[in-house]
Amino acid sequence: MASTANPTRDDFAAMLDESLGGADGGFEGRVVKGTITAIENDKAVIDVGLKSEGRVALREFAMPGQPHGLSVGDEVEVFVDRVENADGEAMLSRDRARREAAWDKLESEFGEGKRVEGVIFGRVKGGFTVDLDGAVAFLPGSQVDIRPVRDVQPLMDMPQPFQILKMDRRRGNIVVSRRAVLEETRAEQRSGLILNLTEGQILDGVVKNITDYGAFVDLGGIDGLLHVTDMSYKRVNHPSEVIAIGDTLKVQIIRINQDTQRISLGMKQLESDPWEGVIARYPVGAKLSGVVTNITEYGAFVELEAGIEGLVHVSEMSWTKKNVHPGKIVSTSQEVEVLVLEVDSDKRRISLGLKQAVQNPWEAFADKHPVGSTVEGEVKNATEFGLFIGLDGDVDGMVHMSDIAWGISGEDALALHRKGEAVTAVVLDVDVEKERISLGMKQLEKGAPAAGGVASAAGGGAGGLKKGQVVTVTVLEVRDGGLEVQAGDDGATGFIKRSDLGRDRDEQRPDRFQAGQKFDAMVTGFDRSKKPNFSVKARQMAEEKEAVEQYGSSDAGASLGDILGAALKAKK
């Protein structure tokens, strides 16, 4: 057992701490009350019951930008950092005392969800610092106001409410929001204002903001949305075409959503509806003038009057231009003539026709070029079955390959023509409903029957020719596929195919003939237009058969050459 007569080193330390008011005195590291005994050189001299007094800067007793309001004799709370420093004075802090007291209070208010009062006093990266009566909090830049604030200076050094978002006492972190308070206040104000508004009510408002889809209008403390489609019955591409920020507008409340507290406004509802009586003003079949206001992939919108637009579908834009974008037929602001095709006043739709406002080009062609008339055009395209010819009125006619030339195959006839070539043809048929024009080129060849007409029936063919008849023909033209010939001096023209120029292969060469040359050929038949077909080979075979029949019985032992020679000698 230790003797009290011989105190240890620990006992001396304990007695020293007690005499200095240290740990046993319960001062150091605590918040204690003290009395201001003097105010000297911007500092307050404070007696907290220790051996010596302490000094605290006056600025620690005031909010930023506010006076301290202290006087001698006032009782204040301070935090004891150390009982005595090197100068023998107690080290006191008002900031630490306020901070400790503030944290206790803030934790309680945070738990209850209450607002707290603070002062913005500094700027840091990403936001601002806020003094919450001693505790320093962080205010993110996004939480300063509902809308972005360019200049925060007017908000600094001014007491105002904040909402604590989160706090961590161990780390000394507090995050607050001013925006949350403003939004809550605004929501409360909106709820009160909405109760005084009704759908259909007409009132004045000021344009606060304009977007691509509409404008926000201040109705006196509460905003409403004026959608671009409710600004005018007339097409509005952008709200700025009609209104500007700061304009005072007369609007009507269209809808109020009590759940979202959103208000929809309208301006056009205060005007007379142009769609009333639209059926009487725009009867089906009426021809009108309008202005193209908008072009889309499926057609063009044409304004007939302010607030009344009709759609010209792409299929109703042109008789001849198929599968092209409407922008290649009309342009915006262009004045056009249209025909009313359909009116639906309930759906507010008018169907218009652009092509119906002009004459059907196939009807115009049929009127100007009846069947049998001759036309000229340019070969626009060659297909496997014929030629397409560009004609007057921006229409096309087709020459089937069987109507290109006489006496040669359709494939050979197609090979004779090329794109861009100017040709002449005769009109064979016009089908306005199917938008088709049939043309023929071979019908214009010399000796051919007129289109739509009938060849001379004498002898069963053109020029009185008969099938099986042998006639003298004259070569008009030498082609790769055969010869174009004419019977007699001014008879019907026909064609001798290469294979019909002779029995032997050497005889079937068209190049062994020349224009103007004459020889005998047999009429082997007639085509649909009674144009004759000739054949040298058929004539040769017929003569051979005739010779065999005439001389074969009496000269049984003679050769075929002898028989033919005798037959030819007899003809001479």
C-alpha positions as CSV (number, residue, x, y, z in Angstrom):
1,M,0.0,0.0,0.0
2,A,1.4,3.4,-1.1
3,S,2.1,5.9,1.6
4,T,0.5,9.3,1.4
5,A,3.6,10.8,3.0
6,N,5.7,10.0,0.0
7,P,3.6,11.1,-3.1
8,T,4.5,9.7,-6.5
9,R,5.2,11.6,-9.7
10,D,1.6,10.8,-10.9
11,D,0.2,12.3,-7.8
12,F,2.1,15.5,-8.4
13,A,0.8,15.7,-12.0
14,A,-2.8,15.2,-10.8
15,M,-2.4,18.0,-8.2
16,L,-0.9,20.3,-10.8
17,D,-3.8,19.7,-13.3
18,E,-6.3,20.4,-10.5
19,S,-4.6,23.6,-9.5
20,L,-4.6,24.8,-13.2
21,G,-8.2,23.8,-13.7
22,G,-7.2,21.0,-16.2
23,A,-8.7,17.7,-16.9
24,D,-10.0,17.2,-13.4
25,G,-11.5,20.6,-13.5
26,G,-13.5,19.6,-16.6
27,F,-12.6,22.6,-18.7
28,E,-10.3,21.5,-21.5
29,G,-12.1,20.2,-24.6
30,R,-15.5,21.5,-23.4
31,V,-17.9,24.3,-24.1
32,V,-18.1,26.5,-21.0
33,K,-19.8,29.8,-20.0
34,G,-17.6,32.9,-19.4
35,T,-18.0,36.6,-18.8
36,I,-16.6,39.4,-20.9
37,T,-14.4,41.5,-18.7
38,A,-13.0,43.8,-21.4
39,I,-13.0,44.5,-25.1
40,E,-9.5,45.4,-26.4
41,N,-8.1,45.6,-29.9
42,D,-11.0,43.7,-31.7
43,K,-10.8,41.0,-29.1
44,A,-13.0,40.2,-26.1
45,V,-11.3,39.3,-22.8
46,I,-13.3,36.4,-21.2
47,D,-13.1,35.0,-17.7
48,V,-14.2,31.3,-17.6
49,G,-13.1,30.7,-14.0
50,L,-9.6,29.6,-14.8
51,K,-6.3,30.9,-13.3
52,S,-6.0,33.2,-16.3
53,E,-8.4,34.8,-18.8
54,G,-8.6,34.2,-22.5
55,R,-8.9,36.4,-25.6
56,V,-11.3,35.7,-28.5
57,A,-11.5,37.7,-31.8
58,L,-14.8,39.8,-32.0
59,R,-15.5,38.5,-35.5
60,E,-16.1,35.1,-34.0
61,F,-19.2,36.4,-32.3
62,A,-20.9,37.7,-35.4
63,M,-22.4,36.3,-38.6
64,P,-20.6,37.3,-41.7
65,G,-21.4,40.9,-42.5
66,Q,-23.2,41.4,-39.2
67,P,-22.0,43.4,-36.0
68,H,-20.9,41.5,-32.9
69,G,-23.2,43.4,-30.5
70,L,-21.0,42.5,-27.4
71,S,-20.4,44.6,-24.3
72,V,-18.5,44.2,-21.0
73,G,-20.4,41.9,-18.6
74,D,-22.1,39.8,-21.3
75,E,-22.1,36.1,-20.7
76,V,-21.0,34.0,-23.6
77,E,-20.2,30.4,-24.4
78,V,-16.7,29.4,-25.6
79,F,-14.7,26.3,-26.2
80,V,-11.6,25.7,-24.1
81,D,-8.8,24.4,-26.4
82,R,-6.1,24.6,-23.7
83,V,-6.1,25.7,-20.1
84,E,-2.9,27.7,-20.5
85,N,-0.7,28.6,-23.5
86,A,2.9,29.7,-23.6
87,D,1.8,33.2,-22.6
88,G,-0.1,31.9,-19.6
89,E,-3.5,32.7,-21.1
90,A,-6.4,30.3,-21.6
91,M,-6.9,29.4,-25.3
92,L,-10.6,29.9,-26.0
93,S,-12.7,29.7,-29.2
94,R,-16.1,31.1,-29.9
95,D,-16.2,29.4,-33.3
96,R,-15.6,26.0,-31.8
97,A,-18.3,26.6,-29.2
98,R,-20.8,27.7,-31.8
99,R,-19.8,24.8,-34.1
100,E,-20.4,22.2,-31.4
101,A,-23.7,23.8,-30.4
102,A,-24.7,24.2,-34.0
103,W,-24.0,20.5,-34.8
104,D,-26.2,19.4,-31.9
105,K,-29.0,21.7,-33.1
106,L,-28.5,20.8,-36.8
107,E,-28.6,17.0,-36.2
108,S,-31.9,17.5,-34.4
109,E,-33.4,19.7,-37.2
110,F,-32.0,17.3,-39.9
111,G,-33.7,14.4,-38.2
112,E,-37.0,16.3,-38.1
113,G,-36.6,17.6,-41.8
114,K,-36.8,21.2,-40.7
115,R,-35.3,24.1,-42.6
116,V,-32.2,25.8,-41.2
117,E,-31.0,29.4,-41.5
118,G,-27.6,30.2,-42.8
119,V,-25.5,32.7,-44.7
120,I,-23.6,32.2,-47.9
121,F,-20.1,33.7,-47.2
122,G,-17.6,32.1,-49.7
123,R,-17.1,30.5,-53.0
124,V,-15.3,27.1,-53.5
125,K,-14.9,24.7,-56.3
126,G,-18.3,23.4,-57.4
127,G,-20.3,25.6,-55.2
128,F,-20.3,27.9,-52.1
129,T,-19.8,27.8,-48.3
130,V,-22.6,28.5,-45.9
131,D,-22.4,29.4,-42.2
132,L,-25.1,27.6,-40.3
133,D,-24.6,29.5,-37.0
134,G,-21.1,28.2,-36.6
135,A,-21.1,25.0,-38.6
136,V,-19.8,25.4,-42.2
137,A,-21.9,23.6,-44.9
138,F,-21.3,23.1,-48.6
139,L,-23.9,24.5,-51.1
140,P,-23.5,22.9,-54.6
141,G,-23.9,25.3,-57.5
142,S,-26.9,23.3,-58.8
143,Q,-28.7,23.8,-55.5
144,V,-28.5,27.6,-55.4
145,D,-31.7,28.3,-57.3
146,I,-34.4,26.7,-59.5
147,R,-32.8,28.2,-62.6
148,P,-29.1,28.7,-63.2
149,V,-27.8,31.9,-61.4
150,R,-25.1,33.9,-63.1
151,D,-24.4,36.3,-60.2
152,V,-24.6,34.9,-56.7
153,Q,-23.3,38.1,-55.1
154,P,-26.7,39.5,-54.2
155,L,-27.4,36.3,-52.2
156,M,-24.2,36.4,-50.1
157,D,-24.0,37.6,-46.5
158,M,-27.8,37.5,-46.2
159,P,-29.6,35.2,-43.8
160,Q,-31.9,32.8,-45.6
161,P,-33.4,29.3,-45.3
162,F,-31.7,26.1,-46.5
163,Q,-32.6,22.4,-46.5
164,I,-30.0,20.0,-45.2
165,L,-29.5,17.2,-47.8
166,K,-27.0,15.2,-45.8
167,M,-24.5,15.5,-42.9
168,D,-21.7,13.5,-41.4
169,R,-20.5,14.8,-38.0
170,R,-17.5,12.5,-37.8
171,R,-16.2,13.9,-41.1
172,G,-17.5,17.3,-40.5
173,N,-19.5,17.4,-43.8
174,I,-22.8,19.1,-44.3
175,V,-24.5,19.6,-47.7
176,V,-27.4,22.0,-48.0
177,S,-29.8,23.2,-50.7
178,R,-31.5,26.5,-51.3
179,R,-33.3,25.2,-54.4
180,A,-35.2,22.6,-52.4
181,V,-36.7,25.4,-50.2
182,L,-37.6,27.5,-53.3
183,E,-39.3,24.5,-55.0
184,E,-41.2,23.7,-51.9
185,T,-42.3,27.3,-51.5
186,R,-43.3,27.6,-55.1
187,A,-45.3,24.3,-54.9
188,E,-47.2,25.7,-52.0
189,Q,-47.8,28.9,-53.8
190,R,-48.9,27.0,-57.0
191,S,-51.4,24.9,-55.0
192,G,-52.9,28.1,-53.6
193,L,-53.1,29.8,-57.0
194,I,-54.4,26.8,-58.8
195,L,-57.4,26.7,-56.5
196,N,-58.5,30.0,-57.8
197,L,-58.2,29.0,-61.5
198,T,-60.8,27.1,-63.6
199,E,-60.7,25.6,-67.1
200,G,-62.1,27.9,-69.7
201,Q,-61.1,31.0,-67.7
202,I,-59.6,33.9,-69.8
203,L,-56.8,36.0,-68.3
204,D,-53.7,37.9,-69.2
205,G,-50.2,36.5,-68.9
206,V,-46.6,37.5,-69.7
207,V,-44.3,35.4,-71.8
208,K,-41.4,34.2,-69.7
209,N,-39.6,31.7,-71.9
210,I,-39.9,30.3,-75.4
211,T,-38.9,26.8,-76.5
212,D,-39.3,24.9,-79.8
213,Y,-42.6,23.4,-78.7
214,G,-44.2,26.4,-77.1
215,A,-43.9,29.2,-74.5
216,F,-44.2,29.5,-70.7
217,V,-46.6,32.2,-69.6
218,D,-46.6,33.8,-66.2
219,L,-50.2,34.0,-64.9
220,G,-49.2,36.0,-61.8
221,G,-47.1,33.7,-59.7
222,I,-47.8,30.5,-61.6
223,D,-46.7,29.4,-65.1
224,G,-48.7,27.8,-67.8
225,L,-47.6,26.2,-71.1
226,L,-48.9,27.6,-74.3
227,H,-48.2,24.9,-76.9
228,V,-47.3,25.9,-80.4
229,T,-50.3,24.1,-81.8
230,D,-52.6,26.2,-79.6
231,M,-51.2,29.5,-80.7
232,S,-53.0,29.9,-83.9
233,Y,-55.2,27.9,-86.3
234,K,-52.6,28.9,-88.9
235,R,-49.5,26.8,-89.2
236,V,-46.8,28.0,-86.8
237,N,-43.3,26.5,-87.4
238,H,-41.8,28.1,-84.3
239,P,-43.3,30.1,-81.4
240,S,-41.0,33.0,-82.1
241,E,-42.9,33.7,-85.3
242,V,-45.9,34.7,-83.2
243,I,-44.7,35.9,-79.8
244,A,-41.7,37.2,-78.0
245,I,-40.4,37.1,-74.4
246,G,-42.1,39.9,-72.4
247,D,-45.2,40.0,-74.5
248,T,-48.5,40.3,-72.6
249,L,-51.0,37.8,-74.0
250,K,-54.7,37.1,-73.5
251,V,-55.0,33.3,-73.1
252,Q,-57.6,30.8,-72.1
253,I,-57.0,27.9,-69.6
254,I,-57.6,24.7,-71.6
255,R,-56.7,22.1,-69.0
256,I,-55.6,22.0,-65.3
257,N,-53.9,18.8,-64.1
258,Q,-54.3,18.8,-60.3
259,D,-51.9,15.9,-59.9
260,T,-48.9,17.5,-61.7
261,Q,-50.2,21.1,-61.2
262,R,-49.6,21.7,-64.9
263,I,-51.7,24.3,-66.7
264,S,-52.3,24.2,-70.5
265,L,-53.1,27.5,-72.2
266,G,-54.5,28.4,-75.6
267,M,-54.7,31.5,-77.8
268,K,-56.5,30.2,-80.9
269,Q,-59.4,29.2,-78.7
270,L,-60.2,32.9,-78.4
271,E,-60.6,33.1,-82.2
272,S,-63.4,31.9,-84.4
273,D,-62.8,28.4,-85.8
274,P,-62.1,28.6,-89.5
275,W,-63.2,24.9,-89.9
276,E,-66.8,25.8,-89.2
277,G,-68.7,25.6,-92.5
278,V,-65.7,24.3,-94.4
279,I,-67.7,21.8,-96.4
280,A,-69.8,24.6,-97.9
281,R,-66.8,26.7,-98.7
282,Y,-64.8,23.9,-100.2
283,P,-67.1,21.5,-102.0
284,V,-65.6,18.4,-103.6
285,G,-64.5,19.1,-107.2
286,A,-63.9,22.8,-106.6
287,K,-60.7,24.2,-108.2
288,L,-58.8,26.6,-105.8
289,S,-55.6,28.5,-105.4
290,G,-53.3,28.0,-102.4
291,V,-49.8,28.4,-101.1
292,V,-47.5,25.5,-100.3
293,T,-46.6,25.8,-96.5
294,N,-44.8,22.5,-95.8
295,I,-43.3,19.6,-97.8
296,T,-42.9,16.1,-96.4
297,E,-42.0,12.7,-97.9
298,Y,-45.7,11.8,-98.3
299,G,-46.9,15.0,-99.8
300,A,-47.3,18.8,-99.5
301,F,-49.6,20.9,-97.4
302,V,-51.3,23.8,-99.1
303,E,-52.9,26.7,-97.2
304,L,-56.3,27.6,-98.7
305,E,-56.9,30.4,-96.1
306,A,-55.6,31.3,-92.7
307,G,-56.0,28.2,-90.5
308,I,-57.2,25.9,-93.3
309,E,-54.7,23.6,-94.9
310,G,-55.1,20.6,-97.2
311,L,-52.8,17.8,-98.0
312,V,-51.8,16.9,-101.6
313,H,-50.7,13.3,-101.3
314,V,-47.6,12.4,-103.3
315,S,-49.8,10.1,-105.5
316,E,-52.0,13.1,-106.5
317,M,-49.1,15.5,-107.4
318,S,-48.3,14.6,-111.0
319,W,-49.7,12.6,-113.9
320,T,-46.3,11.7,-115.2
321,K,-43.7,12.1,-112.4
322,K,-44.0,8.9,-110.4
323,N,-42.0,7.9,-107.3
324,V,-40.3,11.3,-106.9
325,H,-40.0,13.4,-103.8
326,P,-42.7,16.1,-103.5
327,G,-40.0,18.7,-103.2
328,K,-39.0,18.0,-106.8
329,I,-42.5,19.0,-108.0
330,V,-43.4,21.9,-105.7
331,S,-41.5,24.3,-103.4
332,T,-42.6,26.1,-100.2
333,S,-44.3,29.5,-100.6
334,Q,-45.2,28.4,-104.2
335,E,-48.8,29.3,-105.3
336,V,-50.5,26.3,-106.9
337,E,-53.9,25.4,-108.2
338,V,-55.5,22.4,-106.6
339,L,-58.8,20.4,-106.8
340,V,-60.7,19.4,-103.7
341,L,-60.9,15.6,-103.5
342,E,-62.4,15.0,-100.1
343,V,-63.4,17.0,-96.9
344,D,-63.6,15.6,-93.4
345,S,-64.6,18.4,-91.1
346,D,-64.6,16.2,-88.0
347,K,-61.0,15.2,-88.5
348,R,-60.1,18.6,-89.9
349,R,-58.7,17.1,-93.1
350,I,-59.0,18.2,-96.7
351,S,-57.5,16.0,-99.4
352,L,-56.4,18.0,-102.5
353,G,-55.2,17.0,-105.9
354,L,-52.5,18.9,-107.8
355,K,-52.6,16.8,-111.0
356,Q,-56.4,17.0,-111.2
357,A,-56.2,20.7,-111.7
358,V,-54.7,20.2,-115.1
359,Q,-55.9,18.1,-118.1
360,N,-54.9,14.4,-118.1
361,P,-52.0,14.3,-120.5
362,W,-53.2,11.0,-121.9
363,E,-56.6,12.6,-122.7
364,A,-54.8,15.6,-124.2
365,F,-52.6,13.3,-126.3
366,A,-55.6,11.2,-127.5
367,D,-57.4,14.4,-128.5
368,K,-54.4,15.8,-130.4
369,H,-53.2,12.5,-131.9
370,P,-56.0,10.1,-132.8
371,V,-55.3,6.5,-133.8
372,G,-53.5,6.4,-137.1
373,S,-51.8,9.7,-136.8
374,T,-48.0,10.0,-137.0
375,V,-45.9,11.3,-134.1
376,E,-42.2,11.9,-133.6
377,G,-40.2,11.3,-130.4
378,E,-37.0,10.2,-128.8
379,V,-36.1,6.7,-127.7
380,K,-36.0,7.1,-123.9
381,N,-35.5,3.4,-123.0
382,A,-35.2,0.0,-124.6
383,T,-36.5,-3.0,-122.8
384,E,-36.6,-6.7,-123.7
385,F,-40.1,-6.3,-125.1
386,G,-40.0,-3.0,-126.9
387,L,-39.0,0.7,-127.1
388,F,-40.3,3.6,-125.0
389,I,-40.7,6.8,-126.9
390,G,-40.9,10.3,-125.3
391,L,-43.9,12.2,-126.7
392,D,-45.6,15.6,-126.4
393,G,-47.1,16.3,-123.1
394,D,-44.4,14.5,-121.1
395,V,-46.0,11.1,-121.8
396,D,-44.4,7.9,-123.1
397,G,-45.5,5.6,-125.8
398,M,-44.3,2.0,-126.4
399,V,-43.4,0.3,-129.6
400,H,-43.7,-3.4,-129.1
401,M,-40.8,-5.3,-130.7
402,S,-43.2,-6.9,-133.1
403,D,-44.1,-3.5,-134.4
404,I,-40.6,-2.2,-135.0
405,A,-39.8,-3.7,-138.4
406,W,-41.1,-6.2,-141.0
407,G,-39.5,-9.5,-141.7
408,I,-37.0,-9.8,-138.8
409,S,-37.3,-11.0,-135.3
410,G,-38.2,-8.7,-132.5
411,E,-34.8,-9.1,-130.9
412,D,-33.1,-8.1,-134.2
413,A,-35.4,-5.2,-134.6
414,L,-34.6,-3.9,-131.1
415,A,-30.9,-4.1,-131.9
416,L,-31.4,-1.6,-134.7
417,H,-32.3,1.3,-132.3
418,R,-30.5,3.1,-129.5
419,K,-31.4,5.4,-126.6
420,G,-31.6,9.0,-127.6
421,E,-32.5,8.3,-131.2
422,A,-35.2,10.4,-132.9
423,V,-37.9,8.1,-134.5
424,T,-41.2,8.4,-136.2
425,A,-44.1,6.1,-135.3
426,V,-47.8,5.8,-135.9
427,V,-50.4,5.8,-133.1
428,L,-52.0,2.3,-132.8
429,D,-54.0,2.7,-129.5
430,V,-54.4,5.1,-126.6
431,D,-55.8,3.7,-123.2
432,V,-56.4,6.8,-121.1
433,E,-57.5,4.8,-118.0
434,K,-54.4,2.6,-118.0
435,E,-52.2,5.5,-119.1
436,R,-50.8,3.6,-122.1
437,I,-50.0,4.6,-125.7
438,S,-49.2,1.9,-128.2
439,L,-47.1,2.9,-131.2
440,G,-45.9,1.2,-134.4
441,M,-42.9,1.9,-136.6
442,K,-43.0,-0.8,-139.2
443,Q,-46.5,0.5,-140.2
444,L,-44.9,3.5,-141.7
445,E,-42.7,1.5,-144.1
446,K,-43.4,1.9,-147.8
447,G,-46.3,-0.4,-148.9
448,A,-47.4,-1.1,-145.3
449,P,-51.2,-0.7,-144.5
450,A,-52.3,2.3,-142.6
451,A,-52.6,1.9,-138.8
452,G,-56.0,0.8,-137.8
453,G,-56.8,0.1,-141.5
454,V,-57.2,-3.1,-143.5
455,A,-54.9,-4.2,-146.3
456,S,-56.3,-4.8,-149.7
457,A,-58.1,-8.0,-149.8
458,A,-57.5,-8.6,-153.5
459,G,-55.7,-11.9,-153.8
460,G,-55.7,-12.2,-150.0
461,G,-52.8,-9.8,-149.4
462,A,-51.2,-6.4,-150.0
463,G,-51.1,-5.3,-153.7
464,G,-53.2,-8.4,-154.8
465,L,-50.5,-10.8,-153.9
466,K,-51.4,-14.4,-153.1
467,K,-49.6,-17.0,-150.9
468,G,-47.5,-19.2,-153.1
469,Q,-47.2,-16.6,-155.9
470,V,-43.8,-16.1,-157.4
471,V,-43.0,-12.5,-158.1
472,T,-40.0,-10.4,-159.1
473,V,-38.7,-8.3,-156.1
474,T,-36.3,-5.4,-155.9
475,V,-33.8,-5.1,-153.0
476,L,-34.5,-1.9,-151.0
477,E,-32.1,-2.5,-148.2
478,V,-29.5,-5.0,-147.1
479,R,-29.5,-5.9,-143.4
480,D,-27.7,-8.4,-141.3
481,G,-30.9,-10.3,-140.7
482,G,-32.0,-10.3,-144.3
483,L,-33.3,-8.2,-147.2
484,E,-36.0,-5.5,-147.3
485,V,-37.6,-6.0,-150.8
486,Q,-40.5,-4.6,-152.9
487,A,-42.7,-6.6,-155.2
488,G,-42.7,-5.1,-158.7
489,D,-41.9,-1.4,-159.3
490,D,-44.4,0.0,-156.7
491,G,-45.9,-3.0,-155.0
492,A,-46.0,-4.1,-151.4
493,T,-42.8,-4.2,-149.4
494,G,-41.8,-7.2,-147.4
495,F,-38.8,-8.9,-145.9
496,I,-36.8,-12.0,-146.7
497,K,-35.2,-13.5,-143.7
498,R,-31.6,-14.6,-144.0
499,S,-32.5,-18.3,-143.8
500,D,-34.9,-17.8,-146.7
501,L,-32.3,-16.4,-149.1
502,G,-31.4,-19.8,-150.4
503,R,-31.2,-23.5,-149.6
504,D,-27.4,-23.6,-149.3
505,R,-25.5,-21.7,-146.5
506,D,-23.5,-19.8,-149.0
507,E,-26.7,-18.5,-150.6
508,Q,-28.0,-17.2,-147.2
509,R,-25.4,-14.4,-147.0
510,P,-27.3,-11.0,-147.3
511,D,-24.0,-9.3,-148.3
512,R,-24.1,-11.1,-151.7
513,F,-27.0,-8.9,-152.6
514,Q,-27.1,-5.1,-153.2
515,A,-29.8,-2.4,-153.3
516,G,-31.6,-2.3,-156.6
517,Q,-30.9,-5.9,-157.5
518,K,-33.9,-7.9,-158.8
519,F,-34.7,-11.6,-158.5
520,D,-37.7,-13.9,-158.1
521,A,-39.1,-14.9,-154.7
522,M,-42.3,-16.7,-153.5
523,V,-44.9,-15.2,-151.3
524,T,-45.0,-17.5,-148.2
525,G,-47.6,-15.6,-146.2
526,F,-48.8,-12.4,-144.6
527,D,-48.4,-10.9,-141.1
528,R,-51.2,-9.4,-139.0
529,S,-51.2,-6.2,-141.1
530,K,-51.3,-8.3,-144.4
531,K,-47.7,-7.4,-145.2
532,P,-46.2,-10.1,-147.4
533,N,-43.3,-12.4,-146.5
534,F,-41.0,-13.6,-149.3
535,S,-38.7,-16.6,-149.6
536,V,-36.1,-17.5,-152.3
537,K,-35.6,-20.9,-150.6
538,A,-39.4,-21.6,-150.9
539,R,-39.3,-20.7,-154.6
540,Q,-36.4,-23.0,-155.2
541,M,-38.0,-25.9,-153.4
542,A,-41.3,-25.4,-155.3
543,E,-39.5,-25.4,-158.6
544,E,-37.7,-28.5,-157.7
545,K,-40.9,-30.2,-156.7
546,E,-42.6,-29.1,-159.9
547,A,-39.6,-30.4,-162.0
548,V,-39.7,-33.7,-160.3
549,E,-43.4,-34.1,-160.8
550,Q,-43.2,-33.1,-164.5
551,Y,-40.2,-35.0,-165.7
552,G,-39.7,-37.8,-163.2
553,S,-42.2,-40.3,-164.8
554,S,-40.9,-40.2,-168.4
555,D,-37.2,-39.9,-167.5
556,A,-37.1,-42.4,-164.8
557,G,-33.4,-43.0,-165.2
558,A,-32.4,-39.4,-165.3
559,S,-30.6,-37.6,-162.4
560,L,-32.2,-34.8,-160.4
561,G,-29.8,-32.4,-162.1
562,D,-30.9,-33.6,-165.6
563,I,-34.5,-33.2,-164.6
564,L,-34.0,-29.7,-163.3
565,G,-32.0,-28.7,-166.3
566,A,-34.7,-30.0,-168.7
567,A,-37.3,-28.1,-166.7
568,L,-35.4,-24.9,-166.9
569,K,-34.8,-25.3,-170.6
570,A,-38.5,-25.9,-171.2
571,K,-39.3,-22.6,-169.3
572,K,-37.0,-20.7,-171.6
